[in-house]
Amino acid sequence: MGLNVWLLLSATVVIAAIASVRIAHRTGLPSLLIYLGLGLLLGESGLVGIHFENAEIAQQLGLIALAVILAEGGLTTNWNHVRTAVPLALVLATVGIAVSIVALAVAVHALLGMEWRFALLLGAVLASTDAAAVFSVLRRLPLPPRLAGILEAESGFNDAPTVIVVMMLSTVTQPMPAVSSVLIETAYELVVGAAVGLVVAPAAAYALRRVALPASGLYPIAVLALAFVAYSGATLLHGSGFLAVYIATLILGNSRLPHRAATRGFAEGAAWLAQIGLFVMLGILASPSELPGVVIPAIVSGLVLVLIARPVSVVVCAAVARLVGIGSVSWREQVFLSWAGLRGAVPIVLATIPWAAGMPDAKGLFNDVFIIVVVFTVLQGPTLPYLARILDLSAEGEARDLDVEAAPLEELNADLLQVRIPPGSKMHGVEIFELRLPANTLVTMVVRGDRSFVPSDTTRLRVEDQLLVVTTAPQREAVERRLRAVSRRGKLAGWYGERGG
């Protein structure tokens, strides 16, 4: 009976969390706040009264959930959108993290009298932007691809260095590490993590393209398992598992994998489930009775983070990027990047590390971070669309990219592409023959609403149509490029220089 009760309670919580996504979407708030609220209702001071204070279990489960969320981020990130943004994102994820840690630590040491180790630890915990919060909020905003790519790539890359620094500062049996040892250890772990991701992903993509699995549902499971191969492999080599899993899934998500769209859909579902479980657990872990006593110092620390530490780190990184010639960042983009540094699950999970390590007063640090995440997510999340419009950074007229899924036809050496025409696509109104697809390629069926039909050369396409396109395996990449080119610039895409890259 006990197991059945827990299954019923867990299923009810998941259903309630799924239903709450609609509320979060309408309000512009990250759904994490609702999940944390569900956790508080289930916790020691809530309706159910679950007592849970095992920081070590929370840390381990939290790190696994973050790996799933990062895997989804890598699989669903379009490399063409973030490619030009990666150099600046890497600067923000390294130099920016260091500047943010130091700026916040100096400020809270001076204003709150916080001991230096704790001040640096608080800075490290709060330095990383949260992938789940960024992906859930920013992907609903019509931002220019480069700006959105910077924020997405930064949130994917910056978890790795912050975890390393927090782990080093949480070692209570050793004195505070020297700056040189932190830099050396961080560099080593990042290099190993990147190397593992770069080795695992190409080998996995090669194998998945050539192994005909008996069921299409096995491909998404295999991809997620391979992501954890990268994560655990890097960790066993004392490297950064987070960087390994993000790089590996970024490569896999942009490779010519069978059933790629289905794999991304499965990853999104797994990430949603990981977010729900993670935030509910963290809500249960918190003690509401202890939170009022830390509200003032937490708000002071949050204001320093949002108004000083994050803007200073963005300005410094923009200057570094301009100095080394990897791109310029306008003042409007700098303002938006400063305000869009959302915090979420990552800081709260990182705050469990010193608690699990037995640091004195580490529970107080956890409470501080919990308050900061809740208050400033409420403040920043809903205001991002308005800030984008004020700064004239909105890109609402931009057409969405095509969603293309492929199913392999091994015996025929062919691929079956399923293409959906999204709102805003300039493929609307184009006739089949005007697509000018490569040789040995045929649009075999159009699904329109609740009916499907075999098109003729003069069939005019519409938004929300789904096309089934059969092509030879060697021509698949050229077909996808041509379809994307027409979607972006219409039937005269080639005339305008658009090649669908």
C-alpha positions in Angstrom: 0.0 0.0 0.0 2.9 2.4 0.8 4.3 2.0 -2.7 0.9 2.5 -4.3 0.3 5.7 -2.3 3.7 7.1 -3.4 3.0 6.2 -7.0 -0.4 8.0 -6.8 1.1 11.0 -5.2 4.0 11.2 -7.7 1.6 10.8 -10.7 -0.7 13.5 -9.2 2.3 15.9 -8.8 3.5 15.3 -12.3 0.0 15.9 -13.8 -0.4 19.1 -11.7 3.0 20.2 -12.9 2.2 19.6 -16.5 -1.1 21.5 -16.2 0.7 24.4 -14.6 2.9 24.8 -17.7 0.0 26.6 -19.4 -0.1 29.1 -16.5 3.6 29.7 -16.7 3.4 30.2 -20.5 0.7 32.9 -20.1 2.5 34.8 -17.3 6.0 34.6 -18.8 7.3 33.1 -15.6 9.6 30.1 -15.7 7.7 27.0 -14.7 10.3 26.3 -12.1 8.6 28.6 -9.6 5.3 26.6 -9.8 7.3 23.4 -9.3 9.1 24.8 -6.3 5.7 25.9 -4.9 4.4 22.3 -5.3 7.5 21.1 -3.4 6.9 23.5 -0.6 3.2 22.3 -0.4 4.5 18.8 -0.1 7.3 19.6 2.4 7.5 19.7 6.1 5.4 22.8 6.5 3.0 22.0 3.7 -0.2 20.0 3.3 1.5 16.6 3.1 4.3 17.2 5.6 7.1 15.2 4.0 10.3 15.7 6.0 13.4 15.5 3.7 16.8 17.0 4.7 19.3 14.7 3.0 21.5 17.1 1.1 23.7 14.4 -0.2 20.9 12.5 -2.0 19.5 15.9 -3.2 22.9 16.7 -4.6 23.3 13.5 -6.5 19.8 13.5 -7.9 20.1 17.1 -8.8 23.3 16.6 -10.7 21.7 13.8 -12.7 18.7 15.9 -13.5 20.9 18.8 -14.6 22.7 16.4 -17.0 19.4 15.4 -18.5 18.4 19.1 -18.9 21.7 19.9 -20.5 21.4 16.9 -22.8 18.0 18.3 -24.0 19.5 21.7 -24.4 22.3 20.3 -26.6 20.0 18.1 -28.7 17.5 21.0 -29.4 20.1 23.7 -30.1 20.4 24.6 -33.8 24.2 24.9 -34.5 23.5 27.3 -37.4 21.9 29.7 -34.9 24.6 29.5 -32.2 27.7 29.0 -34.3 28.6 32.6 -34.5 27.7 33.1 -30.9 29.9 30.4 -29.4 33.1 32.4 -29.1 31.4 35.1 -27.0 29.4 32.5 -25.1 32.7 30.8 -24.1 34.1 34.1 -22.9 31.0 34.7 -20.8 31.2 31.1 -19.5 34.8 31.5 -18.3 36.0 35.1 -18.0 32.4 36.2 -17.2 32.1 33.6 -14.4 35.4 34.6 -12.8 34.5 38.3 -12.9 31.0 37.6 -11.5 32.3 35.5 -8.6 34.9 38.1 -7.6 32.5 41.1 -7.9 29.8 39.4 -5.9 32.2 38.2 -3.2 33.8 41.6 -2.7 30.4 43.3 -2.5 28.8 40.8 0.0 32.0 40.8 2.1 31.9 44.6 2.4 28.1 45.0 2.8 27.2 41.9 4.8 30.5 41.1 6.5 30.5 37.6 5.0 33.6 35.6 5.5 35.7 35.4 2.4 35.3 31.7 1.7 31.6 31.9 2.1 31.5 35.1 0.0 33.4 33.4 -2.8 31.2 30.3 -2.5 28.1 32.4 -2.8 29.5 34.1 -5.9 30.4 30.7 -7.4 26.9 29.2 -6.7 25.1 32.2 -8.3 27.5 32.8 -11.2 26.0 30.3 -13.6 22.9 31.1 -15.6 20.4 28.3 -15.6 19.8 26.2 -18.7 16.3 25.2 -17.8 15.2 28.8 -17.1 16.9 30.2 -20.1 15.5 27.6 -22.5 12.0 27.9 -21.1 11.8 31.7 -21.2 14.0 32.8 -24.1 12.8 30.3 -26.7 9.4 32.0 -26.5 11.0 35.4 -27.2 11.4 36.5 -30.8 15.1 37.5 -30.4 17.7 37.9 -33.1 19.4 34.5 -33.6 22.8 35.7 -32.6 21.6 37.1 -29.3 19.4 34.1 -28.5 22.4 31.9 -29.4 24.7 33.7 -27.0 22.3 33.1 -24.1 21.6 29.5 -25.0 25.3 28.6 -25.5 26.4 30.4 -22.4 23.8 28.6 -20.2 25.0 25.3 -21.7 28.7 26.0 -21.2 28.8 27.8 -17.8 27.6 25.0 -15.6 30.9 23.2 -15.9 33.3 25.8 -14.5 30.9 26.8 -11.7 30.5 23.2 -10.5 34.3 22.8 -10.4 34.8 26.0 -8.4 32.0 25.1 -5.9 33.4 21.6 -5.4 36.9 23.0 -4.6 35.6 25.7 -2.2 33.4 23.2 -0.4 36.3 20.9 0.7 36.2 21.7 4.4 39.2 19.5 5.3 41.6 21.7 3.2 42.4 25.4 3.3 40.9 27.7 0.7 42.6 26.8 -2.6 45.0 29.2 -4.3 43.9 31.0 -7.4 46.5 29.2 -9.5 45.3 25.8 -8.4 41.7 26.7 -9.1 42.7 27.8 -12.7 44.8 24.7 -13.3 42.2 22.3 -12.0 39.4 24.1 -13.9 41.3 24.1 -17.1 42.2 20.4 -16.8 38.6 19.3 -16.1 37.2 21.4 -19.0 39.7 20.1 -21.5 39.0 16.5 -20.5 35.3 17.0 -20.6 35.4 18.7 -24.0 37.7 15.9 -25.3 35.3 13.1 -24.1 32.3 14.9 -25.7 34.2 15.3 -29.0 35.2 11.7 -29.1 31.9 10.1 -28.0 29.5 12.1 -30.2 31.0 11.5 -33.7 31.5 7.8 -33.0 27.9 7.6 -31.7 26.5 9.5 -34.7 28.4 7.2 -37.1 27.0 4.1 -35.4 23.4 5.3 -35.2 23.4 6.2 -38.9 24.5 2.7 -39.9 22.8 0.4 -37.4 19.1 -0.3 -38.3 17.4 -0.7 -35.0 14.1 -2.7 -35.1 12.0 0.1 -33.6 12.1 3.8 -34.1 11.5 4.4 -30.4 14.9 2.9 -29.7 16.8 5.7 -31.3 15.9 8.4 -28.7 16.7 6.0 -25.9 20.1 5.2 -27.4 20.9 8.9 -27.8 20.1 9.7 -24.2 22.1 6.7 -23.1 25.1 7.9 -25.1 24.8 11.3 -23.5 25.3 9.6 -20.1 28.2 7.6 -21.6 29.8 11.0 -22.2 28.8 12.3 -18.8 30.0 9.4 -16.7 33.1 8.8 -18.9 34.3 12.4 -18.4 33.6 12.2 -14.6 35.5 8.9 -14.3 38.5 10.6 -16.0 38.1 13.5 -13.5 36.8 15.8 -16.2 33.7 17.9 -16.5 30.7 15.7 -17.1 28.5 18.6 -17.8 30.7 20.0 -20.6 31.0 16.5 -22.0 27.3 15.9 -22.1 26.5 19.3 -23.6 29.1 19.0 -26.4 28.2 15.4 -27.2 24.5 16.2 -27.5 25.1 19.4 -29.4 27.0 17.4 -32.0 24.4 14.6 -32.0 21.5 17.0 -32.3 23.0 18.6 -35.4 24.1 15.3 -37.0 22.1 13.5 -39.7 20.6 11.0 -37.3 17.6 8.8 -38.1 14.3 10.0 -36.5 16.1 13.2 -35.3 12.9 15.1 -34.6 11.5 12.2 -32.6 14.8 12.1 -30.6 14.5 15.8 -29.8 10.9 15.3 -28.7 11.8 12.5 -26.4 14.7 14.6 -25.0 12.3 17.4 -24.3 9.9 15.1 -22.5 12.7 13.7 -20.4 14.0 17.2 -19.6 10.5 18.3 -18.5 10.2 15.2 -16.2 13.7 16.0 -14.8 12.8 19.6 -14.2 9.6 18.6 -12.4 11.3 16.1 -10.2 14.2 18.4 -9.5 12.3 21.5 -8.5 9.7 19.6 -6.5 12.5 17.8 -4.6 14.3 21.1 -3.9 11.0 22.7 -2.7 10.6 19.7 -0.3 14.2 20.1 0.8 13.7 23.8 1.8 12.5 24.7 5.3 9.9 27.5 5.0 10.3 28.4 8.7 13.9 29.3 8.2 13.5 31.4 5.1 12.1 34.7 6.7 15.3 35.2 8.7 17.5 35.4 5.6 15.2 37.5 3.3 17.1 40.8 3.8 20.7 39.5 3.2 19.4 37.4 0.3 17.7 40.3 -1.4 20.9 42.4 -0.9 23.0 39.7 -2.4 20.5 39.3 -5.3 20.5 43.0 -6.0 24.3 43.0 -6.1 24.3 40.1 -8.5 21.7 41.5 -10.9 22.7 45.2 -10.8 26.5 45.0 -10.3 28.1 41.5 -10.7 26.3 40.4 -13.9 26.5 43.7 -15.7 30.2 44.1 -14.9 30.9 40.6 -16.2 29.0 41.3 -19.4 30.9 44.6 -20.0 34.3 43.0 -19.3 33.5 40.1 -21.6 32.3 42.4 -24.4 35.6 44.3 -24.1 37.6 41.1 -24.2 35.6 39.9 -27.3 36.3 43.2 -29.0 40.0 43.1 -28.0 40.6 39.6 -29.4 38.5 40.2 -32.5 35.7 37.6 -32.0 32.8 40.1 -32.4 31.3 43.2 -31.0 28.4 43.6 -28.6 26.2 46.7 -28.8 25.2 48.5 -25.6 21.6 47.4 -26.2 22.7 43.7 -26.3 24.9 44.2 -23.2 21.9 45.6 -21.3 19.7 42.6 -22.3 22.4 40.1 -21.6 22.9 41.6 -18.2 19.2 41.4 -17.3 18.6 38.0 -19.0 21.1 36.1 -16.8 18.4 33.9 -15.2 19.0 31.7 -12.2 17.1 28.6 -11.5 17.8 25.0 -10.5 21.6 25.2 -11.0 22.3 27.6 -8.1 20.0 25.7 -5.8 21.6 22.3 -6.7 25.1 23.8 -6.3 24.1 25.1 -2.9 23.5 21.5 -1.7 27.2 20.7 -2.4 28.7 22.6 0.6 25.7 21.4 2.7 26.4 17.8 1.8 30.1 18.3 2.5 29.3 19.3 6.0 30.4 23.0 5.9 29.2 25.0 8.9 26.2 27.2 8.2 25.8 25.7 4.7 22.1 25.4 5.2 22.0 29.2 5.6 23.7 29.5 2.2 21.1 27.2 0.7 18.3 29.3 2.1 19.9 32.5 0.8 20.1 31.0 -2.7 16.6 29.7 -2.6 15.2 33.2 -1.8 17.4 34.8 -4.5 16.2 32.4 -7.2 12.5 32.8 -6.3 12.5 36.6 -5.9 14.6 37.5 -8.9 13.1 34.9 -11.3 9.7 36.6 -10.6 11.3 40.0 -11.2 13.3 39.2 -14.3 11.4 36.5 -16.2 8.1 38.4 -17.0 10.0 41.6 -17.9 12.3 40.2 -20.6 9.8 40.6 -23.5 9.2 44.3 -22.5 12.9 44.9 -22.2 13.5 43.4 -25.7 10.9 45.7 -27.2 12.3 48.8 -25.4 15.8 48.0 -26.6 14.5 47.3 -30.1 15.8 43.7 -30.0 12.6 42.0 -30.9 12.6 39.9 -34.1 8.9 39.1 -34.4 8.8 39.1 -38.2 11.5 36.5 -38.6 10.3 33.2 -40.1 10.7 30.0 -38.1 12.9 27.3 -39.3 11.6 24.1 -40.8 11.1 21.0 -38.7 12.5 18.0 -40.7 12.5 14.4 -39.5 14.0 11.5 -41.4 13.3 7.8 -41.4 15.9 5.6 -43.0 15.0 3.1 -45.8 18.1 1.0 -45.6 17.3 -1.5 -48.3 16.6 1.2 -50.8 19.5 3.4 -49.8 16.9 6.2 -49.4 15.5 8.6 -46.8 11.9 9.6 -46.1 11.7 13.2 -44.9 8.8 14.6 -43.0 8.6 18.3 -43.3 6.2 20.7 -41.5 5.8 24.2 -42.9 5.8 26.6 -39.9 4.0 29.9 -39.5 5.9 32.7 -41.1 7.6 30.4 -43.7 8.0 31.8 -47.2 7.2 28.4 -48.5 3.6 29.3 -48.2 2.1 29.8 -51.7 5.0 28.1 -53.4 4.1 25.4 -56.0 5.7 21.9 -55.8 7.7 22.4 -59.0 9.0 25.8 -57.8 10.8 24.0 -54.9 13.3 22.9 -57.5 14.5 19.9 -55.5 17.6 17.9 -56.5 17.3 15.0 -58.9 15.9 11.7 -57.6 13.7 13.5 -55.1 9.9 13.5 -55.0 7.2 15.0 -52.8 5.0 11.9 -52.4 2.2 13.2 -50.1 0.9 16.3 -48.6 -1.1 16.2 -45.3 -3.3 19.2 -44.9 -5.5 19.4 -41.8 -7.5 16.2 -41.6 -6.9 15.0 -45.1 -3.9 13.8 -47.2 -3.4 13.6 -50.9 -0.7 13.0 -53.6 0.3 16.4 -55.0 0.9 17.4 -58.5 3.7 19.7 -59.7 1.3 22.7 -59.5 0.0 22.0 -56.0 0.4 25.2 -53.9 1.7 24.7 -50.4 0.3 26.3 -47.3 1.4 27.0 -43.8 1.0 23.9 -41.5 1.1 21.5 -44.4 3.2 18.4 -43.8 5.1 17.0 -46.7 6.5 13.5 -47.2 9.6 13.7 -49.3 11.5 10.7 -50.6 15.1 11.1 -51.7 18.3 9.1 -52.1 20.6 9.0 -49.1 23.4 11.0 -50.8 21.0 13.7 -51.8 19.4 14.2 -48.4 21.6 17.0 -47.1 21.1 19.0 -50.4 17.3 18.5 -50.2 17.2 19.8 -46.6 19.3 22.8 -47.6 17.0 23.6 -50.5 13.8 23.3 -48.4 15.3 25.5 -45.7 16.4 28.1 -48.3 12.9 28.3 -49.8 11.4 28.5 -46.3 13.5 31.5 -45.5 13.5 33.5 -48.8 10.8 31.9 -51.0 11.1 30.3 -54.5 13.8 32.8 -55.5 16.0 31.9 -52.6 19.0 31.2 -54.8 18.7 34.5 -56.5 19.0 36.2 -53.1 22.0 34.2 -52.2 20.2 32.0 -49.6 21.6 28.5 -49.7 19.9 27.0 -46.7 23.0 26.7 -44.6 
